[in-house]
Amino acid sequence: MASWLRRRLTRAYERMLRQQLGTAPAHVAIIQDGNRRYAKERGADAPDGHREGAETTEQVLEWCEELGIEELTLYAFSTENFERPDDELDPLFDLIESKLYEFADADRVHDNGVRIGAIGDVDRLPERVRDAVDYAESRTATYDSLRLNIALAYGGRAELLGAAREVAEDVADGDLTPADVDVDAVERRLAEHTTRDVDLIIRTGGDERTSNFLPWHANGNEAAAYFCAPYWPEFSKADFLRGLRTYESREESWQQSRSERAVALLRAVADAELDDAAAVAGRLRAKLPSAGARKVSAELERQRGSESVDGAD
């Protein structure tokens, strides 16, 4: 009876969270932390925690499909993970290999148009894992409804250094001039499967840090961050929805700040010349959400009304 009531309450809470959400973030990135601690607390071995964590990964993919999220990046294996003992690495590589094949052949993946891609220094992985990566990428290469990026042998600094080296080599070879080195030039040399900036980073397991994860696409975009206590195998749909709510709250606050700055700028310009203020207002309205654009228009009208009164005097 107690478990039945708990399930009912959980579903009701999930519905409440879902109703509070507006537009979902386009790109969510998750640091799946806590598999080993989860296993240890239960007297199990690390591979058992990784296997239970893999089940959570499948559920998260379903939630993304349900909520209309367009891109999901999972931090599955970092460059630092190579330092773990072989008796933990080998089962982990086995699990990654089997899940890649399983995902690549799953009807749900093909029915929902999920494109699978690996980011990171994949060449450092065992051959059997590289073969599984090639299989998953080739089987889903034509899809684009939801992108599933799996970070394997990944390190954010290494990714940026690699892009910097490519830019330097192209400049040295005369294929690129220093003046042409811009944001697009760098992004073209980053991981090919990460297609857009990250809107939200979620980290499970209690740590509040982003651990060298997607510094260009996440930190450069000032992505919202949601840190939660549950270990990855315990991560629930309610936890996921709370993360999305954090993104939405941060987005609303950010848009409010942008609108306030735009109005302040318009006031400063209008103090000098109203015609200039009208031109600035037009540009600001094009860059702001509808609520911000309305505030800018209202401020411009207020300035015009104030000038009319001054002129009458």
N, C-alpha and C positions, 0 to 999 in steps of 0.2 A: 504493500500500500504506500509506504513512504517513497519507494523508488518511482512508482507511478505518479505520485504528486510532484516529485522533484522534476520528472520529465515534463509534466504539464506546465510547471512554473518556468522551466528553462525555455520551452517553446514560446510561452507568452512573453518572456523577457526579450527573446530574439525578435519577435514580431514588433515589440515596442521600439527596439533599437532600429529595426529596419524602417519603421514609419518615420523616425526622426531624421533619416538620411535623405539628402537630395541627390545630387549628381555624384556618382562614384568617381574616385580618382582614376585616371587613365592607366597609370603605371604604379604598381605596388611592388616593393622589393622587401624580401623577408630574410632576416638572419635567423636560421633555425637552430637555436641554442638550447642546450640542456639535455640532449639525448643520453650522454654518459652519466650525468648526475641522476637523471631519472632512473636509469638502470641500477646504479649503485645503491640508491636509497631502497630499492626493492630486492637487493641481494642478487641481482643479475649481472651479466657481463655487458660491456659496452655494445657489442653487436646486437644484443637484444633491444637496447634502447634505440639504436639506429633503425632497426626493423620496424619498431612501433612508430618511430618518427616518420618513416616512409608512408605509413597509413595516413598520418595527418596531412602529408603533402598531397595525397590523392584527394582528400576532402577539401583542402584549400583550393585546389584546381576547380572542383565543382562549384564552390562558392563564388569564385571569380566569374565562371561562366554564367551563373545565376544572376549576379549583380552587374554584369556588363563591363567588367574591368577588361581592358584591352591588352595589357601586358603584365606579366608576373615574372619577377626575377628571384630565384632562390639561391641563397648562399649555401651550397651543398658541401664544398670542400675548398679550403683556403690553402695558400702556399705554405702556411705555418703547419697545416695538418700533416705534411710529409714527415714531421719530426716525431710523430706518434709511433709506438712500437709496431713491428710487423704483425704481431698476433691480433692487433686491432685494425691495421690498415688493410690486410688481405680480405677479411670479411666485409669491410666497408666497400672496397673496390668490387667485390662480388655483388653486393647489394646494388651499388650504382649501376653496374653492368646489367643486372637482371631487370631493374626498374626501367632503364632506358629502352630495352627491348619490349618490355611489357607495355609501356606508354606508347611506343611507336606502333604497336599492333592493336591497341585498344580501340574498340568501335567508338567509344565516347570521344576519343581524340579526333577521329576522322569525321564523325558526325558533326562535331562542333568546330571543325576547321582550326585545330590547335597546331601551331607551328613550333616545333621544338628546336632549340639551338643551344650550344654550349659556348660560354665565354670563359676566358682564362687561358693559361699556358697548357693547353690540352696535350701537347707533345710530351709533357713530363709524366703523363699518366701511363699505366700499363697498356700494352697493345690491345688486350681484350676490351678494356674500357674505351679506348680510342675507336675500335671497331664498332662498339655499341653506339657511340656518339655519331659516327658516320651513318650508321643504319637509321637512327632516329631522325637525323637531319634530312636525309635523303627521302625517307618515307613521308615526311610532312612538309617538304620544301615548297609546295604549291599553296599551302594554307596561309591565311592571314587574319582570321577572325579573332584569335587570341594567341599572343606570342608567349611561349613559356621558355624563358632563358634560365639555364642551369649553370651556375658559376662553379667551375671545376678547376682546381689548381689556380685559383684566382687571387690576385692581390691588386688593389687599386693603384698603389704607387707604381708597381711593375707595369701596369697597363698604361699609365701616363708616361712613364719613362720610355716605353716602347714606341708610343706615338711621337714623343719628342725626338727620338733617334731617327725615325722615319722622315720626319720633317727636315731634320738637319741633313740627312743623306740626300733628300730630294733637292734641297737648296744647293748642296755641294755639287750635285750632278747637273745643276742648271735647269731642272724640271720645275722648280718653284723659286720665286723670288722672295726675299724677306718681306716685301710689302704685301705679298699674297698670303702670308701666314696669319690666318684669322681663326675664328671659332669653327667655321666649317672645315677648314683645312685640318684642324686637330681631330674633329669628330669623325671625319672620313677614315682616320687611322686608328680609331678605337674599335672595340669589339663590334663586329659587323651585325650581330644579332640583337644588340640593344638599340632600339630604334627611336626612343624618345626619352626625355628627361623623366626622372623619378619624382612622383608626387608625394609618396608616403613610404617611409622605411618602418618596418615592424621588427622588433627584436624580442624574442622570448627568453625565458630563463633568468630574468632579474637584472642582468647587466645593462647599464645605461651608457652604451658607447656604440659607435657604428663600425668599428674594427676594420678600417681600410676598405670599406665596401662602397663601390661605385662613387668615388669622390667627385668625378666630373659630372655625372648625370644626376646625382642626388644632392651632394653638398653645394655644387655649383648652381643648382636650381632652388636652394634653400628648402629642400623637401621637409615636410612635416615628419616628426618621429614619434613613434609610439612604443614605449618599453613596458613590457608586462612580465609578471612573475612566473606564470606557468611554464614548465619545461615544454619543449616542442611536442612531445607525444601527448601532452595534456591540453594543448592549445585548442580552444573550442570556437564554434561559430560566433558565440557571444563575444569572445575576445577579439575576433576578427572584426566584427561590427563596431566594437568600441574603438578599434584602431581607425576605421573609416570615419567614425564620428570625430575623432581627434583631428583628422585631416580637414574635415569640413569646417570645424570650429576655427582652426588655424587659417583656413582659406577665407572665411568670412572676416576674421580680424584683419588679415592682410589687405583684403579689398577695401575695408573701411579705412585703413591707414592710407592707402593709395588715394582714395577719394578725398580725405582730409588734406593730404599734401597738395592735391590738384587744386582744391579750392583756395588754399593759402597762396599757391603760386599765382592763381588768377587775380587774387586781391592785390598782390604785389605789382603785377603788370598793369592792372587797371588804375592804380594810383598814378602811374606815369602817363598812360595813353589808352583810352578806351578802345580805339580801333585795333591796337595791338592785342588787347585783351580778347576781343572777339575772335581774332585769328587763332590765338592760343587756345581759347575755349573749344574751337572746332577740332583742333588736334587732340586735345585731352579727351573730349567725348568719344573719339574714335578708339581710344585705348582703354577706356574704363568700362566696367559692367554697367548695365542700364541704371541701377540705383546711383552710382557715382556720376554718370553722365547727367542725370536729372539734377543732382546737387550743383554741378558745374553750371548748367543752364540757369538754375535759380539764382546762383551768385552773379552771373553775368547780367541777368535782368535787374537784380538789386542794384548793381553798379550803374546800369543805365538809368534806372529810376532816380538814383542819388544824383547823377549828373544833371538830369532834367530839373530837379529841384534847385540845385545850385545855380543853374543857368537862369531860372526864373527869378532868383533873388538878384 
